[in-house]
Amino acid sequence: MNFPTKEHWKSVSKVSDIERGLDFLLAHYKEWGITSIAIPPLGCGNGQLEWKVVGPLIYSRAKQMDIPVEIYAPYGTTPAELTTAFLEKAGEYIKPYSGSSRNERLAFNPAWVGLVEILHSIKEQPYHYPVGRTIFQKIAYVATQQGLPTGFSYQKSSYGPFSKELKLAESKLINNNLLQEERLGRMFEVKVGPAFKKARSRYKSLLDKYSSVIEKTADLFMRVHTKQAETLATVIFTCAELKKNKKGSVSEIDVLDAVMKWKQRR
């Protein structure tokens, strides 16, 4: 058994879509005459969802069926994550982040909730541009540069500073229902997820600590479209790099020259 878990092949699968699909299956499998069924790890793989999220969700519906059900996990899943005890778990799958390594691939950094808070602040404004993947990337850069401990490292890219770690972070945020992506014309709009309200309360002390960074970043991107976001992030990154590597003050001409050289290399 399989069904669509995302609107576009480039997007991340939605836990909510999988949940709706499983509920629909549970409600109709008898009238369809299904006498046994095998369920794959829906949304894992290219969908970027994690088994620790999908597995318990599938199991919670499968155990309500009075027919034989086989559940398949992704290749390489640990034996511990195949047990009934693991699959009986529900809801709480955020693993604390120690901050000791950027390679903690299974960790969730609470500072990332600050990025969702910035997005929430922007969305609360009556007039704002939709936030796509590119703008969200630049929001994360500016917030990191201002002191939010995201753990991201940035380097020059075609459209401004870029961090490969952000893609993993976005997947974690989507897995935890803190972010959602929706197709909007030719772009993917990044939206606040349904679990953010609970996370906002849980990480209130962290959000309060970095409230100044969050407010400044949200204010900066409040009326910014994609090309403007690329430009401002590029200028901020360039200025920071020049200050780090050049003795004395950095002039506007220095920044302009450095940006032009950067863009010419594209």
Buried (B, 14 or more C-beta within 10 A) or exposed (E): EEEEBBBEEEBBBBBEBBBEBBEEBBEEBEEEEBEEBEBBBBBBEEBBBBBBBBBBBBBBBBEEBEEEBEBEBBEEBEEEBEEEEBBEBEEEBBEEBEEEEBEBEEBBBBBBBBBBBBBBBBBEEEEBBBBBBBBBBBBBBBBBBBEBBBBBEBEBBEBBBBBEBBBBBBBBBBBBBBBBBBEEEEBBBBBBBEBBEEBBEBBEEBBEBBEEBBEBBBEBBBEBBBEBBBBBBBBBBBBBBBEEEEEEEBEEEBBEEBBEEBEEEE
